[in-house]
């Protein structure tokens, strides 16, 4: 089972047990972090694609460490003008270990079934009130005539 999540403006393909490097997250080391923007979920050959996100699925992880990436050199120059600027940069990151991909549970499914049942009840109530309103209009029309 794997999932594609969206975090820090990028998409990452993760599975349980993966160690992923995200851009700096404001979470302390050792704390849990939850990603609920799941774009795609593949479970035993069944692929579920979100529009834009898959509902009810969450990816949980544990922050392992914070750090800085390898230094890159930013060098600017203009030819024949004696303009040279050398600058270094180290991008901060957060190292996260993916602990679980949580699927919706059966309890949530029963809650969805209840909402469907209540929606059906409200539609029947609306139709019965509409019938009553039409019979009232007919009786008033007959009495006026």
N, C-alpha and C positions, 0 to 999 in steps of 0.2 A: 504494500500500500504506500502510495506517495501522494503528495499534495503540492500544488504550486500556490505559494502565498505572495501577497504584495506587502512589502514593508520598506520604509525609507525611500520610496520612489522607485523601487526596483522589484522584480519578481524573482523568487527563489524556488527551486524544486527541492523539497525536503522529504525525508523519511524518518521514521523513529530511530533515534540513536545518532543521527547526523550532527556534526559540529559545523555551524555556519557563522561566517563573519559578516555582521551587519554594520552599517554606519552607526556612529555613536548613539546609543540609547540611554535615556536618563533613568536607568534602573541600577540598583546596587548589586554588587556581586553576590551570588548565592540566592537571589530572589527569583521568583517565577515570573515569566512574561507570557502573555497570551496574544496570538495573532488571529483575528477573526475575519480578515479579508482574504478568504480562500477563493482563488480564481478557478482552480480545477482540482478534482479529486479522482484518483484511480484506485479502485479496490477490487482485486481479483478479476481484472479484465473489464470491469464496468467503469466507464469514464463518465463523470458528472461535470459538466461545464456550467459555470455561473453566468448570470447576465445582470450585472457585472460580477457578482460574487455568489458563491454557493451558500445557501441559508442553513443555519444550524450547525455548521462544522467549524471547529476551532482547533488551532495548533498550539500546543503548550511547549514551553521551553524553559531552561534554567540558564541564567547568566553565569558563565564560567569566569570570564575575565574581561577587563578593558585594556586597551593598549593603543599603540601607534604603529602604523604600517611602515614599510620600507621607505627610506628617503628617496625622493625624486628630485632631480635638479631642473629648475626652471631657468633657462638662459635666454635672455633677450639681447639682440644686437641689431644695429643698422650698419650696413656695409658702407665703408669709406667715410663714416661720420664719427668714428671713435666713440661710439655708444655701446657699452656692454654692461649688462646687469645679470648677476648670478644670484639665484635665490633657491633655497631648499624648502621642501614641504613634506611633512609626515601626516598622513590622513588618520584621524582617530577611528577606532573600531570597537565593537562589542562582540565578544565571542560567545555564542549561544549554542547549547546542546539541546536538540529537540527531544523531548521526553514522551510526547503522546500526540496522536491525531484523534481528536474526540469527535465521534459521530453523534447525531441526535439519538436520544434514548427512546424506549417504548413509551415512557410516561408522556413525553412531548407529543407522540403520535396520538395518544388517547385524548390529549387536550385539543389537538387539531380536529379530531373526530367530533368532540363536543361542540366546537365552534361551528362545524358544518351542520350539526343537528340543530343548533340554535338558529342558524341562518335559515334553515328549512322551515322551522317553526315561525319565524318572523315573516317569511314570505307567505305562509298559509294565513297568518293573521291579517296581513295586508290584503290578501284576496278576499277574505271574509268581510273585512270592513268596507272594501270597495263594492262588494255585492250589496251590503246593507245600505250604502250611500245611494246606489242606483235604485233600490226598491223604495227608498224614501222619496227620491225625486219623482218616481213614477206615481206614488200615492199623492204627492202634492199636486202633480199635474192633473190627475183625475179629479181631485177635489176642486181645483180651480176651474175646470171645464164644466 
